[in-house]
């Protein structure tokens, strides 16, 4: 219906997940393996955490950025969508490649996503859901059409492998989703984000930032490893997971009986069971896979999402809640009306085309790195024709758009 000014209201925009992917390192470390290095045993670990094994990045070439890139490529393949048309890349991580540049920028370069903005998001294990909320807001506000949200971690490189209270918990991996604008109702229905910085000391890596820069003393005293008050985090987690789930359902006008699936942060089986018990949800409505991956922090929810889809646990029009908690202290939940079909098969020729595009992205990146060195070594002025030619060639490569 037209308004008094004769204009029709803008079409409602919805943010849908249309692609998903995950990546884990090659090396599997079982509880039996950990028995060889710390005073623990398989029965003790499984009874208290539910974890049987985890994936660990032992190869130096496996990093947060490489795992995140692989997960993003898998998500783009499911959606059959080119990286060159992505508008924004959000990478949630607590183990970034560097303090700066952002890991998201390295992933953007590896994908050849030449039109995309990119930044890292730091909200610990809640970060992926924070990213979903932010991407959804950008899409529904008309500021972006296609957003990659990635959760990627190599926490094993922040773990003290002599501390049996923490080394048994964490694993490495990455998960990613492509979120796209659509006029089809559904997608992200509501989100809840929370933080209580008074509990920041309960789960932290004390040194390495501006407060405690790296010194011989901080390294020698193990201040660059994860420190955790397990009991306090447990109490916090069971409370906020329940509260956040209830609140996000209320904002979405959904009842607990309308929930088809909950994907909680995969930290501890006792936390998951305790927090979900209050909703009287049957076990088949709560997805758990931490027995195979351990706590992969911000990557745990997208990895679980990928496995839930692979196991046919999500169907169009299902109501999904993803909920997490983490250092900060932070918590987050999002309610989603799942409105995309099952994963589509990508033609073989299209997969080959995409692989070639990534190869071109690598070539482009190497050329630009080389060209900057050449450009910096040239002593030119306005009248230097050779300098102008080189600069124009470099600029043309910077503006390459892979379709």
C-alpha positions, 0 to 999 in steps of 0.5 A: 500500500502506498503512503501519503507521499505516493511512495511504497514502503521498502521491501522487508529484508531478511538475513539467511544462512545460505552456505556453511563449512568447517575445517580442522587440523589433521592431527587427532589427540585422544584422551589416551594420548594426554595420559602420556603427558599429564596426570589424567585419564580417559575416564576422568576426562570423559566423566567431567567434560564429555570430551574423548578427543580433539584436533590439534594444529601441530603443523606450523602451516596450520594456523587460524587464518588457514583454517578459517580460509578453508572453512570459508571456501567450503561455505562459499562452495555450498552456496555456490557463490564467488568470493569476489561478490562478498561484501564483508568478512567477520572473523571471530577469534581469540587466537588471531594470526597476529595482534594486527593485521586482522586475521579476517584481512588475511582470509580476505586476501586468500579468498580473493574477496577483493570487494570485501571489508574485513575485521576481527571480532573478539568475544571469545567463545561467544564471538561467532554468535556476536558475528551472526548478530552483527552480520544480520544487522548489516544485512537488514539495514541494507549496508551489506548483501553478502557477509561471511562470518567465521569462527576460527581458533588454534587455542592449542598454541595458548594452552599450557600442556603441563596444566591438566585442568586446561590442556584436556579441554581445548581443540583447534578448528574453524567454521564459517557461514555465508549470510545473504539478504533475501525477501523470503521471511525467516533467517535471523529472528532475534539476538541477545548479546551480553557481557560482564567484565567484572569476571574478566579474570576468570578466563584469560591470557594475562600477558601479551597485551598492552597491560603486560607486554611480553618480557622474559618474566612473563614468558618464564612464568607462563603468563601467555597461557590460558588461565581459568577458574573452572568452577566459577566459569561453570556456575556462570555458564549454566546460568547465562546459557539458560537465561540467554536462551529464554530471552532470545526465544521471547524476543522471537515470540517463540515458546520452548515447545516450538524449538526444533534444535539448540546448538550450544557452545561445545565446552562441557557436557555437564554445562550443556545438560544443566542449562538445557534441562530447564527447558525440558528439551529431549536430547535429540533437540540439543546437538552435541559433538564436543566428544570429537572436537573438545572446546574449539571456542568460537569455532564450536558452534559453526562446526556443530552447525555443519555436522547437524546439517550433515546429519539431517538435523535441520530442515526448512522452517525449523526453529534453531537457537545457537547459544554460547558463553565465553571469556569477557565474560560474554554470552550470546544467543540467536534464534533462526528460522531455517529457510534454506534447502539442504546442501546443493551439489556443485557441478564439477566444472564449477568447483574447478573454476572456483579452484582456479579463482583461488589460484588467481587470488594467490598470484594477485597477492604475490604480485602486489607484495612484490610490486610494493617492494619494487614501487618502494625502491623506485626513485621517481618524480612527476616527470618519470615516465617509467615510474608512472608506467609501473604505478599504473600496472600495479594499480590495475592489479589492485583493481582486479575483480574475479567474477 
